[in-house]
Amino acid sequence: MGNGFTEEAQKEWDRLPKVAQKHVLESVFCVRCLTGVTVIDYSGAIEDGVLVLHGRCKNCGQAVTRVVD
């Protein structure tokens, strides 16, 4: 990960077990595909106190967002 994460977001992401990270990355809702998808080309930041990932749908390229709570 790393490059697209703020320092604070990277610390939060690293606190998650690898299996939880995998689940988060593979369970992002895409409004174009209307289903859960895998996120690609993602970055992370802390927004309003929570970790948020921004990226693209692996299937169609639509912008997607995943709140990690």
C-alpha positions in Angstrom: 0.0 0.0 0.0 1.9 3.0 1.2 2.2 5.6 -1.6 -1.4 6.8 -1.7 -2.0 6.8 2.1 -1.5 9.7 4.4 0.8 8.8 7.3 -2.1 8.6 9.8 -4.2 6.5 7.4 -1.3 4.1 6.9 -1.0 3.6 10.6 -4.7 2.8 10.9 -4.6 0.4 7.9 -1.5 -1.4 9.3 -3.4 -2.0 12.6 -5.9 -4.2 10.7 -5.0 -7.9 10.3 -4.1 -8.9 6.8 -7.3 -11.0 6.5 -9.4 -7.9 7.4 -7.5 -5.8 4.9 -8.2 -8.3 2.2 -11.9 -8.4 3.1 -12.1 -4.6 3.0 -10.4 -4.4 -0.5 -12.7 -7.1 -1.9 -16.0 -5.7 -0.5 -16.5 -2.2 -1.9 -19.9 -1.3 -3.4 -19.9 -0.1 -7.0 -22.8 2.0 -8.1 -22.3 1.1 -11.8 -22.0 -2.7 -11.2 -24.6 -2.6 -8.4 -22.6 -5.2 -6.4 -19.6 -5.6 -4.1 -16.4 -5.4 -6.0 -12.6 -5.3 -5.5 -11.1 -1.8 -5.3 -7.9 -1.0 -7.3 -5.6 2.0 -7.5 -6.7 3.0 -4.0 -5.5 5.6 -1.6 -6.4 6.1 2.1 -7.0 9.1 4.3 -8.5 9.9 7.7 -11.8 11.8 7.1 -13.9 12.9 10.0 -11.9 10.6 12.3 -12.3 7.4 10.2 -10.2 5.6 7.6 -11.6 6.1 4.1 -10.3 4.4 1.0 -10.8 5.9 -2.5 -10.1 4.0 -5.6 -11.6 2.4 -8.7 -13.8 -0.6 -9.4 -11.8 -3.5 -10.7 -14.6 -4.5 -13.1 -15.7 -1.2 -14.7 -13.3 1.6 -13.5 -16.0 3.5 -11.6 -14.8 5.7 -8.7 -15.5 3.9 -5.4 -15.2 4.8 -1.8 -15.0 2.5 1.3 -15.3 3.6 4.9 -13.3 1.3 7.2 -14.9 1.4 10.6 
